[in-house]
Structures are given as structure tokens and as C-alpha cells.
Amino acid sequence: MLSLIPAAPALAAPAADTTPPQVHSITFAKASSTVSGLQTELVGVRVRLTDETGVQPIEYQASQELASPWLKMSAAPNSFVLLRLAEGTEQDGIWTGAIPVTSAWSGTIEPVGIYAMDQTFANALDIDPRTVIDTPSLQVQSSHRPGLDMIFSPEPLPAGQPVTQRIRAWDTTTGQPWANLPVSLSTDNGCVEPGGVVSVRTRSDGTYQRTLSAEVAQWLQCAWVPGVNQPTMPYPMTVIASDGGHVRTQRYSVGATPAATSVPAGTNVDVNGNVTPLQKGKVLQLQRLYPDNSWRKVNTGKVRDSGRYTIVATPPGKATYSYRVYAPGDDLAVGGVSKVFTIRGT
């Protein structure tokens, strides 16, 4: 005789996790910080995160700017704080980090972003935490931040020639040169990835210089004053001050022609011309020569997509006025000026 055994009910498959991690609280270890000069104060932060499958810790990789989870602060540099699990579980835990407070910050600092990926790599929390929870703030009082400036000579750099890289450092509170200041230098990938760093110190006059070969000079150059790195995030490193850029190999060439050279005083005159190399939207200055022999800005205009521009000149009185058009230097090229031209007011 055939025995019938009731089939066991089928178990429903667990529902897929379709929600991102949630933030429940953020607390700082203190409410205020006072820093000066090269000091770095590491202020603790605690963040409670929950997720059904668990928050996924992701280590830093040079190919991605930041890891996970992280907290973003309302100041720069050093805006991001990497968090790591300190208590509880990845499903419900306290994630902690250290906020690197330096003299680069001042005033009220607060968390303005939080990011956390879950274990499925499909759901991410990416919000301003102020929109969902009460968030703390940190009052920072700072002074004597180092200033850093990097220039190259000669510029524009002739092809195949070496260049002198010069670093100048000063105290932004007093304006005085900063002697014996530790400065880190790097080139190309070393500006955004670990490795290739040269550590130097400024001389008694607050400067440091070195010669770069033509091969090295073609790449991005960077300099920074290092601070103390976060224990959870040795890179990107803590930066107190920085500067960087490429050695420029071009100078702006500016043509300028007034539509008229003699008009009644107070009449507008279009000044037309072209600028190379092309920088669409670049703001140009119309300058007029004043009696004290100084050139002063009297109007501005923008470079159109064609490389041409129009600026209006207005001779204010019955006299002959000297004008020129100035293209300020930028990352693309060294500044350049047009030939001087005159417009007579009658």
C-alpha cells in the first residue's frame, strides 16, 4: 500500500536587500579645537550605521579617490574622514575615525556628507547627514597657517630646456618668511598617489629651489606642507598648505583693433581682436594708461568660441587716451598684452 507523506511547505527565499545603509547618529569627541602653525589635532568621531546585509569596509586605492565608509567635512583640504568598525557588527555598529584639524581650517566645521556601501555592492548611502539626523559641529580657532607658492623660471619654457622650480613659504598671520619649513615635493602620479615624494626644507629666507630636467618639467609639479595623517587613512595624506601646476610653454598673444580712433568724449567704441591659444570664455581686461604711468582695468570682455572678443572702450574726456588689452596668465599660458593703441575723445 502506498503511503502518502505530506510535502513540507516550500521556504520562501530571503528578500533581497534593496535599501542602502542608514545613519543614526554622529558625535564628535569635543566641540572645539585650537591649532596653530604645523599642528594637527586628531578629533575623534563616532558614527552609528546599520544595514540588513552589513556595511562594507573598502580600503583606499589610488584608482578611486576615497574608500568606504567615509564622512565629509565642510572644510578643505582634508575634507574626508575614513571610518572603521570599532563596536558592534557590520549590520549595526559604531564606526570611528579621526578628524585631522589643522591651521588650514577656521570657524564652524560640520559633517556635510556621508557615504557607505553595503555588502551587496548594490546599495550605497550617499547623503548630507544634516537632512536626516541632528549633526554636531566643531569650532576651530587657527592661526599662523603656512602659505606656499610655487613658480617656474623661465616661462614660457623653451622646448627641451631645464627649468628652475622655486618654492616660497611664509606665515599667513605675520607675512614673514617661514624658514626651515618641511615641504614635500612630487611630480605627475606622485601628486595624487603614494610614492615619489622628496622631502625638503626651506632656507633661512623661506625659499627652496631645484632644477628640473626637460623630461621631468613636462609633468605636473606639486608641493605641500604635510600634517599628521589619519590612523585609518594614511593616504590621501593630511595637507596643511599646497600649491601645484604645470610649467607653461605658451604666452597669450593678443590682437586689438578699435572700431574708431577718434570719437566724441563719452562715446562707446568697440575694440575687437583675437587671442591665442584659445581659451573659451577667458576674461580679458581693457586697460587704460593713467597720468601716474600705471595701467588700470577699465572694462572686461570674454573670448568667444571663435577665439575673438569685443570690449567696449569709452574715452572719458577731450584728450587722447592710450589703451591695451591684457590676457591674464593661467594654467594654460603666461599672461600677454596687445600693442598699445589710442582713442581720442573730441
Protein Blocks (a to p, Z undefined) as FASTA:
>chain_A
ZZddddddddddddddfbdcddfbdcdfbfbdcdehjbccddddddddddfkopaddddd
fkbmbdcdddddfbdehkbccdddfehcfklccddddddddfkbgcjdddfbdcdddfko
paccdddfklmbccdddddddehiacdddddddddddehiacddddddddfknopacehi
acdddehjlmmpgejiacddddfkopacddddfklmmpccdddddddddfklmbccddfb
dcdddddfbdcddddddfbfbdcehiacddddddddddehiacddddddfkopacdfbdc
dddfkopacdddddfbdcdddddddddddfkbccddddddddddZZ
